């Protein structure tokens, strides 16, 4: 049976080769540094200071990871980070989706004015000191909820959701209204089930923001018992670098006192904080490509 596939011209084949080469190059630019970080994290710190380690370890050791996790505060910090990521992401999806659905409705009084006021907050903020004073008055400072409440709604994600909701045919909502469904029933049984792509994308971005945030713990938490893992590791690295930079690499090798250096500790910390959030992506990959294209294609 003869194939109906049109044979690509020579110029098209050359273009495909160029595109593949560019994509392969970009992949290598992303993957190779990650492999280098993992290799250094499992290598003896003093040995790594000699250089020459790129994609595999020369002197394998667990000491870097032992120093990262030997402090009991790191375990509690992980629970704090997981709790804030789960609670913050779920709460943000609920509040943002409600707000986006409300702004999507043309019957909403002052819809355009609300959209302008919300968008205005993307351009200007109150500043660090006024924000701290406001959080303190609200009782959020030195409270777990300072991780959740301020990030309940992101204007970017709000507009992204509203754009997606507007692509859902209005005929579905009209049919549901004829059957006696109210706005909440329509939202929960029609809008949300059809919005898995955008919910997955916004959920992933929100979770990554929560997981990587060290600023809130460092500036709004007086007690270190509520620090997230990023803040704990940042403080740990600062102390390690301050204590180890007093001694030069050559002196440390001569004294043979410790196999861990500030650089090797840093690499182990990067792996410890990055791997857990990377494990989430495969579960939502099928929704991610479609959700990320929201607003890019106009019909």
N, C-alpha and C positions, 0 to 999 in steps of 0.2 A: 504494500500500500504506500503510495507516494505521500510524503509529508507536505502539508500546506504551509510550513514555516518558511518565511521569506529570508533568504540568505543575506546576511549583513554585508555591506560594502567594505572595501579595504579601510577607508577612513573611519567607519564606525567600529571596525575591529581594533584599529589603533587606539581610538578613543576609549574603548572598553579596557584595553590593556593599561592605558594611562590611569584610568579611574581605579582599577584594581590595585595598581602599584601605589597610588596615593593612599587608598584605604588601608592596604597592608602596612605602609609606612606609619600611618597614624596609629594603627593598632600596636605596632611595635613600640612607638613612642610612649604609649600608655602602659603596656604590659611589662616591658623590660625594667623600667624604674621600680615597679611593684615587686618584681622578682628580686631585684637588687636589695630592696628594703627587707624582704623576708630573709634573704641570705645573710645579710648583716645582723639581723635580729637573733639569728641562731649561731652566730660566730662569736668566738672569744673577743671581747672588746679591745684588749691590748694588741691582739694579733691583727684585728681589723684596722687598727690605727696605722699599721705598716702599709696599707693600701693593697691593691691587686685583687680585691674580692668584688666580683661583679654578679654572677648568676648562681653560684653555689658556695657553700661554706668551706673554709679551709681548716678550721678548728672548731668542731661542733660543741656547743654547750647550751645548757638550759638556764645558766646563771642570770641572763638578762631578764627572762620571764619570771624567774624566782624573785628577783628584786622588785619587779613591778607588782607582783601579787602577794608578797610576803607581808605587806602592811595590811592589817585587818580592815582598814578604812576603805580599801579598794573594793572589797566584797559588798559592803553596804552601799558604796557609791554606785555599783552596778545595779543594785535593786532600786535605788532612787532613780537612776537613769531609765531603767526599763519601765518603772511605774509612770514617770513623767511622759515617756514616749507613747505608751499605750493610752493613758488617760488623756493626754494632751491631743493626740491624733484623733481619737474617737470624738472627743468633745469639739474639736475644731471642725471635723467633718459635719457633725450635726448642726452646729451653729452656722457655719458657712453655707451649707446647703439650704437651710431655712431662709437665710438672708438672700441668697441668690435666687431662690424660687420666688420670693416676694418681689424682688426688683424686676424679675422677668415678666410679672403680670402687668399688662398695660392699664388695668383698672386701678392700680395702686395710686392714691392721691399723692402728688408731689414726687412722682417717680423720677423725673429728670433732675429735679433739684437735689434729691437724695443721692443720685448717682454722681452729680457734680461735687457735692460735699464729701462723699466717700473717696472719690478720686483725688480730691485736693489733699487728702492726708498722705498720699504717696509722694507728694512734692515737698511737704514741710512737716517737721516734727517739733515737739516741745523742747527738745534738748535733754541732755543727760540729767542735769541737776533738777529741773522741774519734774522730770519723770520720776526720779527717786523720791522727791517730796510727795508726789501724788501717790505713789505706791505705799509710802510710809503711812499716809493718812488713811488709806484704804486697808491697812493692816496686812499688806502683802509682803513687806520686808521681813526677812527671817521666817518665811512661811513657805511650805511646799507649793502653795497655790500661785506663787509668783512665777512658777514655771509654766502654769497652765492658763490662767486668766488673761494675761496680756497678749497671748498668742492665739486666742480663740478664733479671731478673724483676721485673715490676710486679704488686703484689697486685691492683690494680684490673683489669688485663688478664687476670691469672690467673683471677680469679673470673668474668670475662666469658666467657672461653673455656670454663671448666668448665660454666657455665650453658648455653652453646650445645651442648656435647657431650652434655649430659643430654637435649636435645631430640631427638637422633638415636635412632630406634627401636632398642630392645634386640634385637629379632628379627633385625636385620641382623648383629649381633655373634654371636648364638647360632647363626645359620646358618653363619657363617664358622668358628666353633669346631667345629661338627659336621664341617666339611670339613677339619679339621686345622690351621687357622690359629692362630698364637700371637698374643699381645698386640701385638707389634711389627708383624706382618703386618696385623692388623686396623686398627691405628692408621694405617699408611702407605697402605693400599689402600682403606679404607672411611671412616675418620674424617676424615682430611685432605682427600680430594676433596670431601666433603660440607660442609666447613667453610670454603669460600672466602670467604663474606661476613665472618665474624668474623676470619679471617686478614687480610683486606684492611683492615678497620677498625683492628685492633690494629697492623698494619704501618704504616698511615698515621700514626696517633697517635705511635707510637714514632719513626718517621722525623722527624716534625715536632719532637719533643722533642730528638732528637739535633741537628737542624739549627739550632734556636734556642738551644741551650745555650751560654752564654758563661761560666757560673760555673766549670765544671770546668777550663777552660783558665786562667782568671784565678787560681784558688786552688790548683790541684794541679800546675801546670806552672811550673817554674823557668825553663825555656828557652822563649823566644818562638818557636823554630823549630817547635814542636809545637802552637802555638796554632791553634784553629779560626777560621774567618772571622768569627764573631760576636765573639770576643774581640779580634781584630785591629781590627775596625771600631770596637768600643767604645773601645779605647785611642786609635785615630785620632781619633775624635770628641772624646774628652776633651782631647787635645792641641790640636785645632783650636779648641775652645771656650775653652781657657785662653789661647791666643795671640791670638785675635781679639777677645775681650771686653775686652782692654786698650785697644783703640781703639774709639771710638764709631762708629756707623753714619755719622753726618754727616762725621766726620773721614775715614773710609775713602772716602766718595764724593768728598770734596774732593781727597784725595791720588791717587785713581784708581790705586791700586797693585795691586788684586786683584779679580777678578770673583767670587770664591768667598767665601761667608760660612759661618759654622758652621751656620746653618739650612739653607742650600741643600745643604751637604755632608751634613747629616743626612738630608735627603730622598733624595738619591742613594744613600746607604748603605741606606736602608730598601728602595728598589726593588731594589738589587743582591742583597740577602739574602732578599727575599720571592719574587721571580719564579721562581727555580729550583724551590722546593718546591711552588709553585702548579701547575707543569706536571705534577706527578705525579697530581694528583686526577682529571683526565679519564680516565685509564687504569683507575681502580678505582671509578669512579662507580656502575657498575651493581651492585656489591656493597655499596656504602657504606650505602644506605638500609636494606637488609635487615639488615645487620650492626649498624647503630646502634640497631635496635629490639629487640635482644636483651634479654630479661627484661621488656620493657614489656608484652607480651601474654601472658596466661596462658590456657591452654585447660582 
